[in-house]
Amino acid sequence: MTSTARSPRARLTARPAAWLDRWGSIVPLLAAEFIVWLGFGALLPVLPLYFEEQGIDLATLGLVIAAWPAARLVGEPAFGWLADRTARVPIMVVGLIATGIFTALPLVWTGPLAFFLLRAAAGLSTAAYDPAARGFLTDATEPARRGEAFGLYGAAQMGGLLFGPAIGAFGAALLGGHGFVFVFCGVASLVAAAAIGLTVRETPLPSRTHPAPRRDHVELPHEGRGRFAADDVAAAGAPASLWNRGLIAVLIINAGGYFASGTYEVIWSLFLKSLGAGLDLIGLTFAMFGLPILLLSPTAGRLVDRRGVLAFIVLGSIAPFAAGIAYTLISDPLLAVPLILIEATGFAFLNPALYSVVAASSPAGRSATAQGLFGAAGTVGFIVASLIAGFLAELDIRYPFYVFAAVMLATFVVGLAIGWKVFRRPPAAPATAVA
């Protein structure tokens, strides 16, 4: 007697095969992203401590940290525009190679001016890579699965952030200094560049389009709705204008989220150190931030694709706001760990939803440009936070948290008001074949 049921072994191998069949085109990019963030994860806890050891005061530290996003602010829209008009793989490769070089150079070229210039150069290098990578991801994924795709993208990043601090701490302890971390981050960027150059196969330039607007989709005159007139994403296609409600709303919300990032990069390690934490605990907190995003982002992305973005944007914005207030109330650095898990869970919900809106709000052939603008909006928030966090911290190490929480709440409310109708729309239907 025969059975049509598959054996347990066949079922076990079928699932990975189906996953690879669905995501095989973006797996090389996900792997490269994981490698890049291994390096970043190793570097982030050490960076402000190293600069402080080199005699950089808190106010100057804020300026040095701000150099990186300031360069990205200039670079991301320009490189995004370029990535929509030329081959993306060479841009990604060159950007990562330059990132690796400029990341390691603070070991040999020191001082406030040197640190400022090198951080700016590293920021400009990553600005070349990121919009091209996210544009590639958008165009390689069908609309009904973009939330999940960006969830996987975020999980790959946070997987690197999870393991990077442990590698950095172990290497620094074994080799007796922070130099290992800078070298490791630089080498990781070079390895990722090689991985992308050798394995990523991009869509030919003439084929980079989103579903075209319906024939009955008409761009209305600018009467009644001001600058949002050419607005909204058509239910079954891409918007006619780059400046539409969906994109503008998520630009504002992203600026608030990155205001948190700029605050933390300047003061987080120093804040925990002021509570009595050692480098081991500081590194653990960075790893703990990555854990919920690694575990939850793909699932959150799938739910975004099925249920829409609104609930995920709301919950994802409220959780970091609440954690930011709670940090100011703790006196034991160990209490930061559960708060970080709450905050990171919020970002695990928020990021796939925002990326999904950006992808849906990108006109045909403008995906990397939209991603560049999205990144630039976050960069504005990062720069402002970096510039003021150091000054506020000199008054009281807790003040930057109050400001971050207020900014994130304000940008969430404004973004929600602008994008309410877009966020409430049902998710995109799965792609179907047409004659």
Secondary structure, DSSP 8 states (H G I E B T S, - for coil): ----S--HHHHHHHHHHHHHHHHTTTHHHHHHHHHHHHHHHHHTTTHHHHHHHTT--HHHHHHHHHHHHHHHHHHHHHHHHHHTTS-HHHHHHHHHHHHHHHHHGGGTS-SHHHHHHHHHHHHHHHHHHHHHHHHHHHHTS-GGGHHHHHHHHHHHHHHHHHHHHHHHHHHHHHHTSTHHHHHHHHHHHHHHHHHHHHH-----GGG-------TT-----SSSSGGGTT----TTS--S-SS-HHHHHHHHHHHHHHHHHHHHHHHHHHHHHHTT--HHHHHHHHHHHHHHHHHHHHHHHHHHHHH-SHHHHHHHHHHHHHHHHHHTT--SGGGHHHHHHHHHHHHHHHHHHHHHHHHHT--TT-HHHHHHHHHHHHHHHHHHHHHHHHHHHHH-TTHHHHHHHHHHHHHHHHHHHHHHHHHTS----------
